[in-house]
């Protein structure tokens, strides 16, 4: 597990999280816990596959539409989730957000409404607005830092707003919920009843706490008649977003062909980056053990975070069911988010995301990235606690 325990510098890699931390926080050289990628190197076996490709030196146009690629995806879904996917349902896409944008265009018209659970990943806001659709935010219900769905209220929203699309994020970013069979079944029934298409972003599906079972939306395909598309990528699990590449899974052939026509003809994206192709196939075929060790590491990090944060009863934190993102409630601290961020950045040199980035429900939250060696996690949380202590002292004086 040395890959998960040793801290290695990411400076000089053009890293969004490290080299360009000033873009979000206004200061260079901060210890970052912000962008949702990890500080772990990719699996050793995948490094070897890519190294061999570099040695060969051929990086011409590369085709993705073959069974080696598509069956690696269907293999992973069967192995991990006991979910049978026809490889021919799988198509390449440059990113999950590209797929989301294109599916919004295919499944709705300008001015149509899109419902999603909030707080939510900030790119959802931009993507929906950028496509000239109206976001209808539906707040998750909070009970002692566990987030649930009020389905009666959601049914009422569907009846009144008449959305074209429901955008699901499962596991959910930033709360870390893994939605249950019953929740997903009820959601599918509501979408059926109100003729609402389902787009399901499942990019966080592999990083879960022990005993938590992810149910891909396509496990419900026999009871779904509305359009449904599953969006995901190996990049979140295996920390390869810099290689590019994701995939979308379409059961409906006509919708899939419309997607591909725009992907290839309008947008000229018929060729997958060769490293992304190789990495996806190797990770999904050969790197199960790496994911097991990753989850053990993240679990340990969350236990450490819980222990540290529990020292201050004003901080409310529950270990999430999935993701490597901590959702930390600081509403009982007697000072503003701006005051805390100022001390974190200026004095402690720590960068932690303000939860309000993910919607008004996140106003009193921090989103803290635990995808790193434990030593870094401890340093970051120590900085947070020191910032709080510093502000406490200031307020006392």
C-alpha positions in Angstrom: 0.0 0.0 0.0 3.0 2.3 -0.4 1.1 4.1 -3.2 -1.4 5.2 -0.6 0.9 6.0 2.3 3.7 8.0 0.8 3.3 11.7 0.1 4.8 12.7 -3.3 4.9 16.2 -4.8 2.4 17.0 -7.5 4.0 20.4 -8.2 5.1 20.8 -11.7 2.4 18.6 -13.2 0.1 21.6 -14.1 -2.2 20.3 -11.4 -5.4 22.2 -11.0 -5.5 21.4 -7.3 -1.8 22.2 -6.6 -0.1 24.3 -9.2 -3.2 26.5 -9.7 -4.7 26.6 -6.3 -4.6 30.5 -6.4 -7.3 30.4 -9.1 -9.9 29.6 -6.4 -8.2 30.8 -3.2 -6.2 33.8 -4.3 -2.9 32.5 -2.9 -0.1 30.2 -4.1 1.5 27.4 -2.1 -1.5 26.4 -0.1 -2.0 22.8 1.1 -5.1 21.9 -1.0 -8.2 19.8 -0.2 -10.4 21.2 -2.9 -10.6 19.8 -6.4 -12.0 16.2 -6.4 -9.0 14.3 -7.7 -6.7 12.4 -5.5 -3.0 12.6 -4.5 -2.4 8.9 -5.3 -0.5 7.7 -8.3 -2.4 5.4 -10.7 -2.0 1.6 -10.3 1.4 0.3 -10.9 0.2 -2.1 -13.6 -1.5 0.8 -15.4 1.7 2.8 -15.3 3.5 -0.1 -16.9 0.9 -0.3 -19.7 1.2 3.4 -20.4 5.0 3.3 -20.2 5.1 0.5 -22.8 2.9 2.6 -25.1 5.2 5.6 -24.7 8.2 3.4 -25.5 6.5 2.2 -28.7 5.8 5.8 -29.6 2.7 5.6 -31.7 -0.1 8.1 -30.8 -2.1 8.4 -34.0 -5.9 8.5 -34.2 -7.3 5.8 -32.0 -10.7 3.9 -32.3 -12.8 3.3 -29.2 -15.6 1.4 -30.9 -14.4 -2.1 -30.4 -15.2 -4.9 -27.9 -11.8 -4.7 -26.1 -12.9 -1.2 -24.8 -16.6 -1.8 -24.4 -16.3 -5.2 -22.8 -13.9 -3.8 -20.2 -16.8 -1.5 -19.0 -19.4 -4.3 -19.0 -17.0 -6.6 -17.2 -16.5 -4.0 -14.4 -20.3 -3.5 -14.0 -20.8 -7.3 -13.8 -17.9 -7.9 -11.4 -18.6 -4.9 -9.1 -22.3 -4.6 -9.1 -23.7 -7.8 -10.6 -25.2 -5.6 -13.3 -25.4 -6.9 -16.8 -24.6 -4.4 -19.5 -24.6 -5.1 -23.2 -21.2 -3.8 -24.4 -23.0 -2.3 -27.4 -24.8 0.1 -25.1 -21.4 1.7 -24.2 -20.1 4.7 -26.0 -17.0 6.9 -25.5 -17.3 10.5 -24.4 -14.5 13.0 -23.6 -16.0 13.7 -20.1 -19.1 13.1 -18.0 -20.0 16.7 -18.2 -19.8 16.7 -22.0 -22.2 13.7 -22.0 -24.5 15.5 -19.6 -24.5 18.5 -21.8 -25.2 16.6 -24.9 -27.9 14.4 -23.3 -29.7 17.6 -22.0 -29.8 18.8 -25.6 -31.1 15.5 -26.8 -33.8 15.0 -24.1 -35.1 18.5 -23.7 -35.7 21.9 -25.4 -34.5 25.3 -24.5 -36.5 26.6 -21.5 -37.3 23.1 -20.2 -36.7 22.2 -16.6 -34.2 19.9 -15.0 -34.6 18.7 -11.4 -31.7 17.6 -9.3 -31.0 17.0 -5.6 -29.2 19.8 -3.9 -26.6 20.7 -2.7 -25.0 19.4 -5.9 -21.7 19.4 -7.9 -21.2 22.9 -9.1 -20.6 21.9 -12.8 -24.3 20.8 -12.9 -25.4 24.4 -12.3 -23.2 25.7 -15.1 -24.1 22.9 -17.6 -27.8 23.3 -17.2 -27.7 27.1 -17.4 -25.2 26.9 -20.3 -27.8 24.8 -22.3 -30.5 27.4 -21.5 -32.5 25.0 -19.4 -34.0 25.9 -16.0 -32.6 24.2 -12.9 -35.3 23.2 -10.4 -33.2 22.5 -7.2 -34.7 19.9 -4.8 -33.1 20.1 -1.4 -32.3 16.8 0.3 -33.8 16.5 3.8 -31.2 16.6 6.5 -31.5 14.7 9.8 -28.4 14.8 12.0 -26.2 15.0 8.9 -27.9 12.1 7.1 -29.5 13.2 3.9 -32.7 11.7 2.6 -35.4 12.3 0.0 -38.9 13.6 0.7 -40.6 11.8 -2.1 -44.0 13.3 -1.5 -42.5 16.7 -1.9 -40.6 15.5 -5.0 -43.8 14.2 -6.6 -45.4 17.6 -6.0 -42.5 19.3 -7.7 -42.8 17.0 -10.7 -46.5 17.7 -10.9 -46.2 21.4 -10.7 -42.9 22.0 -12.6 -43.3 19.3 -15.3 -39.5 18.8 -15.8 -38.1 17.1 -18.8 -35.2 15.5 -17.0 -34.2 14.3 -13.6 -30.4 14.5 -13.0 -29.3 11.9 -10.5 -25.9 11.9 -8.9 -25.3 8.5 -7.2 -23.3 8.3 -5.0 -24.1 11.8 -4.3 -21.6 14.7 -4.4 -21.1 16.4 -2.0 -23.2 14.6 0.7 -21.8 11.1 0.0 -25.2 9.3 0.0 -25.5 5.9 -1.6 -29.2 5.8 -2.5 -31.0 2.6 -1.5 -32.9 0.2 -3.6 -36.2 1.6 -2.2 -35.2 5.2 -2.9 -34.1 4.4 -6.5 -37.2 2.3 -7.1 -39.4 5.1 -5.9 -37.5 7.7 -8.0 -37.9 5.5 -11.1 -41.6 5.2 -10.4 -42.1 8.9 -10.1 -40.1 9.6 -13.3 -42.3 7.0 -15.1 -45.5 8.5 -13.8 -44.5 12.1 -14.9 -42.6 11.1 -18.1 -39.3 12.5 -16.9 -36.1 11.3 -18.5 -33.3 10.1 -16.1 -29.7 11.0 -16.4 -27.6 9.3 -13.8 -24.0 10.5 -13.0 -22.4 7.5 -11.3 -18.7 8.5 -11.4 -18.2 8.1 -7.6 -19.7 4.5 -7.7 -16.5 2.6 -6.7 -15.4 4.6 -3.6 -17.7 3.4 -0.8 -17.6 2.5 2.9 -17.7 -1.2 3.9 -21.1 -2.7 3.4 -22.5 0.0 1.2 -23.9 -1.4 -2.1 -24.1 0.8 -5.2 -27.1 0.1 -7.5 -26.5 1.3 -11.0 -29.7 2.9 -12.4 -29.6 0.3 -15.3 -30.4 -2.4 -12.8 -33.9 -1.0 -13.0 -34.1 -1.0 -16.7 -36.9 -3.6 -16.9 -39.2 -1.2 -15.1 -38.1 2.0 -16.9 -39.8 3.2 -20.1 -38.7 6.8 -20.1 -35.2 7.6 -21.6 -32.4 6.7 -19.2 -28.6 7.2 -19.6 -25.9 6.2 -17.2 -22.8 8.5 -17.2 -19.5 7.4 -15.6 -15.7 7.1 -16.0 -12.8 5.1 -14.6 -11.1 8.4 -14.0 -12.6 9.2 -10.5 -11.8 5.8 -9.1 -8.3 5.4 -10.6 -7.3 9.0 -10.5 -6.8 9.4 -14.2 -8.8 12.5 -15.2 -5.7 14.0 -16.7 -5.8 11.3 -19.3 -9.3 12.3 -20.5 -12.1 10.0 -21.4 -15.4 8.8 -20.0 -18.4 6.8 -21.2 -22.1 6.9 -21.5 -24.4 3.8 -21.4 -27.5 4.0 -23.6 -30.0 1.2 -23.7 -32.1 2.9 -26.4 -30.4 2.4 -29.8 -32.0 5.4 -31.4 -30.9 7.8 -28.6 -27.4 6.2 -28.7 -27.1 6.8 -32.4 -28.3 10.4 -32.1 -25.6 10.9 -29.4 -22.9 9.4 -31.6 -23.9 11.4 -34.6 -23.4 14.7 -32.7 -20.2 13.3 -31.0 -18.6 12.5 -34.3 -20.2 14.7 -37.0 -20.9 17.9 -35.2 -18.2 17.9 -32.6 -15.5 15.8 -34.4 -14.8 13.5 -31.4 -14.5 10.1 -33.1 -11.1 9.3 -31.7 -10.3 8.5 -28.1 -7.0 9.6 -26.5 -4.9 6.4 -26.7 -3.6 6.7 -23.0 -7.3 7.0 -21.9 -8.2 3.9 -23.8 -5.4 1.9 -22.5 -5.9 3.0 -18.9 -9.7 2.3 -18.9 -9.2 -1.2 -20.2 -6.4 -2.0 -17.8 -8.0 -0.5 -14.7 -11.4 -2.2 -15.4 -9.8 -5.6 -16.3 -6.8 -5.8 -13.9 -6.9 -3.3 -11.0 -9.6 -4.6 -8.6 -7.0 -5.1 -5.8 -5.9 -1.5 -6.2 -9.5 -0.3 -5.6 -9.8 -2.5 -2.5 -6.6 -0.9 -1.0 -7.8 2.6 -2.1 -11.1 2.1 -0.1 -9.2 0.8 2.9 -7.1 4.0 2.8 -10.1 6.3 2.4 -11.9 4.5 5.3 -8.9 5.0 7.6 -8.8 8.7 6.6 -12.4 9.2 7.5 -12.0 7.5 10.9 -9.1 9.8 11.5 -11.1 12.9 10.4 -14.0 11.9 12.6 -11.7 11.6 15.6 -10.0 15.0 15.0 -13.3 16.9 14.3 -15.1 15.3 17.3 -12.8 17.3 19.6 -15.0 20.3 19.0 -18.7 19.7 19.7 -19.6 22.6 17.5 -18.5 20.8 14.4 -21.0 18.2 13.1 -19.5 15.5 10.9 -20.8 12.1 9.8 -18.6 9.7 7.8 -20.4 9.5 4.4 -21.5 6.3 2.8 -19.4 6.9 -0.3 -16.9 9.2 -2.1 -13.6 10.6 -0.6 -15.3 13.9 0.1 -16.0 15.0 3.7 -19.1 17.3 4.2 -18.3 19.2 7.4 -21.0 21.2 9.1 -19.7 24.3 10.9 -22.9 26.2 11.4 -22.5 26.4 15.2 -19.2 28.2 15.0 -19.7 31.8 16.1 -18.1 33.5 13.0 -18.7 33.7 9.3 -17.4 31.5 6.5 -15.4 34.4 5.2 -13.7 34.9 8.5 -12.8 31.2 8.6 -11.6 31.1 5.0 -9.4 34.2 5.6 -7.6 32.5 8.5 -7.3 29.2 6.7 -5.8 30.7 3.7 -3.7 33.6 5.1 -2.5 32.1 8.3 -2.8 28.3 8.1 -2.1 28.1 4.4 -4.9 25.5 3.9 -7.4 25.4 1.0 -10.7 23.8 1.8 -13.8 24.3 -0.4 -16.6 26.6 0.8 -19.7 24.5 0.7 -21.8 27.3 -0.7 -20.1 26.5 -4.1 -22.5 23.6 -4.2 -25.7 25.6 -3.6 -27.3 27.6 -0.7 -27.7 24.4 1.3 -24.0 24.2 1.6 -23.7 27.7 3.2 -22.4 26.4 6.5 -20.4 23.5 5.2 -16.8 22.8 4.1 -16.1 20.1 1.5 -12.8 18.5 2.4 -11.0 16.1 0.0 -9.7 13.0 1.9 -8.2 11.3 -1.2 -4.6 11.6 0.0 -2.1 9.9 2.3 -3.2 10.1 6.0 -0.3 12.4 6.8 -1.7 15.1 4.6 -5.2 14.6 6.0 -4.0 15.1 9.5 -2.0 18.2 8.6 -5.1 19.7 6.9 -7.5 19.0 9.7 -4.9 20.3 12.2 -4.8 23.5 10.2 -8.6 23.7 10.3 -8.7 23.2 14.1 -6.0 25.7 14.6 -7.8 28.3 12.5 -10.9 27.7 14.6 -8.9 28.1 17.8 -7.3 31.3 16.5 -10.7 32.8 15.8 -12.0 31.7 19.2 -9.1 33.5 20.8 -9.8 36.6 18.7 -13.4 36.6 19.6 -12.6 36.2 23.3 -10.3 39.3 23.2 
